[in-house]
Amino acid sequence: MKAIFKKEILNDPESENSTYTNFTLKRNTEFCCEKFKVFCKKFTVWSYEHGKFAIVDQITYEGQSIQPIDFCPFCGEKIDYEDENEPSKPIKKKK
């Protein structure tokens, strides 16, 4: 599975000199299985703060904590994360 995202550094509207990073999942993401694709449409699974798919780990009165995932929770396929601004470079094999 290949999750393609766009990384943006934006000015923080609440602070003059601060910025924050936003990771937006692109529509051309290649899902590994239909179950995960449907699940992502029903629930918020993408973390804009971390740039990864994530599951809710713990819910408290103060909020929730999430756990980023690197594998599909349904079929187990590895999720490759790729920034559209920095395409992955081919891996050179050692001779």
C-alpha positions in Angstrom: 0.0 0.0 0.0 1.2 3.5 -0.8 -0.1 6.5 1.2 0.8 9.7 -0.8 0.6 12.9 1.2 1.5 16.6 0.9 3.5 18.2 3.6 2.7 21.9 4.2 4.3 24.3 6.7 1.7 26.9 7.7 1.8 30.0 9.8 0.1 29.6 13.2 -2.8 32.1 13.3 -2.6 32.2 17.2 1.1 33.1 17.3 3.1 35.6 15.2 6.4 33.7 14.9 5.2 30.1 15.0 4.4 27.6 12.3 2.9 24.2 12.3 3.1 21.2 9.9 0.1 19.8 8.1 0.1 16.5 6.3 -2.8 16.1 3.8 -3.6 12.6 2.4 -3.9 12.7 -1.4 -6.8 11.1 -3.3 -4.4 9.0 -5.4 -3.4 6.9 -2.4 -3.3 3.3 -3.4 -5.2 1.2 -0.8 -4.2 -2.4 -0.2 -7.7 -3.7 0.4 -11.3 -2.6 0.1 -12.0 -3.1 3.8 -9.4 -0.5 4.8 -10.5 1.9 2.1 -14.2 1.7 3.3 -13.0 2.1 7.0 -11.1 5.3 6.1 -14.2 6.7 4.5 -16.3 6.1 7.6 -13.8 7.1 10.3 -11.1 9.6 10.7 -8.0 7.5 10.4 -5.5 9.9 8.8 -3.4 12.0 11.3 -2.8 15.5 9.9 -0.2 16.1 12.6 1.8 12.9 12.1 1.4 12.3 8.4 0.4 8.6 9.0 -2.7 6.5 9.4 -3.5 6.2 13.1 -5.8 4.4 15.5 -7.2 5.8 18.7 -5.1 4.4 21.5 -6.7 5.9 24.6 -9.7 8.3 25.3 -9.6 10.5 28.4 -11.5 13.6 29.6 -8.7 15.8 28.2 -8.9 14.2 24.8 -7.5 11.2 23.0 -4.1 9.7 22.2 -3.4 8.1 18.9 -1.0 5.4 17.7 0.4 5.7 14.2 0.3 2.5 12.2 2.7 1.1 9.5 0.6 -1.9 8.6 -3.0 -2.3 7.4 -5.2 -3.5 10.3 -7.2 -5.7 8.0 -4.8 -7.5 5.6 -1.4 -6.8 7.3 0.2 -5.2 4.3 3.0 -2.6 5.0 2.0 1.0 4.4 4.6 3.0 2.5 4.3 6.7 3.2 5.5 9.1 0.5 5.6 12.9 0.4 4.5 14.0 -3.1 7.0 16.8 -2.9 9.9 14.3 -2.2 9.2 11.2 -4.3 11.0 8.1 -3.0 14.4 7.4 -4.5 15.2 4.1 -6.0 17.2 1.9 -3.7 20.6 1.0 -5.1 21.7 -2.6 -4.5 25.2 -3.2 -3.2 27.4 -5.4 -5.4 
